[in-house]
Amino acid sequence: MPEWTASELHGRRIRIYGKIDNVIGHRLMVSDVETEQKISNITKIELTLLPEELITAKVTLVHIGEMEEMEDGSSHANVSEETAETSQVDVSLTAIIDEVQEEAAP
């Protein structure tokens, strides 16, 4: 599966999806909306939701280079990260309230 770069994501829409009962980060899927191709080299997505402001998303992508033999016999690959940010975010969230903290009556 090819790696995506930040410049390739520029101007594209991505979809983040998972099941409500299993939304642990590594179980979420991210794909390009137009091609439906999975984007597997995203390591983090930060959504900022503030009242009366645009929602923003910051996407971090990782790139892993070719494995190279080291002098001591071990292997090493260069790893780099890049980020892309957008304020064109379409969000649909579902949450199940699983804890309630009641305030004491005055």
N, C-alpha and C positions, 0 to 999 in steps of 0.2 A: 504494500500500500504506500503510495507516494506521500512524502511529507509536504505540508502546506507551508508557505511563508507568509509573513505579515503583508507583503505587497500583493500576494495572490488573494488574500482575504479582503483587501481594500475594495470597498463598494459592494461586497457580497453580503448576503444574509445567511446567518447560521441558525440552526435549530438545536436546542438543548432539551433533551427529553429523558425520562426515566419513569419508573413506576412509583406511585405514591408510597407504597409500603417498603420501597427499597431504594432510597435516594442517596446512598453512600456515594461519594464522589467518583470512585472507580467504576461504578455501575451506571453512571450517566453516559449517554451517548451524545456526540456532537457531530452534526453533518451540515454540509452545504445545502441550502434550501433548493437551489436550482437543479443541481446535479444529483442530489441525495447521496453524494460521496461522503463517507465517514472521514472526519478529521481526527486522526488518532494521535497527533503530536502536540495537542493542547494539554498543558500541564496545570493551568489555572485559569479560571474566569472569575473576575471580580465585578459584581453588579453593585452600583451605587444608586439607591433609591431614597431621595430626599423630598419631602413635601414641597410642592410648587416649583420643582426644578426638573430639568430633563434627566431621564434615567441614562446612566452611562455604563458602558461595559469595557473592561480592560482584559484582553486575552493574552496569555503568555504561551508562546510556542517554544518547543525544545527541538534542537537539531543535533543529531549524533553523527559524527564523522566515521570514516572507515577505521576499522580496527588495525592497529599497527603493532608490530612486534617491538618490544623494548630490548635493550642490551642485556638485561637480567633474565630474559626469557618470558616475561609477563607480557600481557597485551594491554593496550590503552587506546581509547578513542577520544577525540576532542569533542566536547559538548558545549554548545552555545545556546543562548536564549534570546528571543526578541519579543517585543510586545506590540500590540495593535490596540487602539482605543477608538470607540465610537459613541456617539450620542443618538444614533439611529437604532433604538432598541425597541422591539415589540415583545412585551412580556406577558405571559400567562402563567400564573402561579396558582397552585392549589395547596392548601395547608390543612392539616387536621390538628385541631387543638387537643393536645394530649395532657396538658397540665393547667390547672387553674389555681391561682393564688387569690383567695378572698381577703378583702380588707376587713379589719375589725370595725364594728359599728362604733361611732363616737359615744 
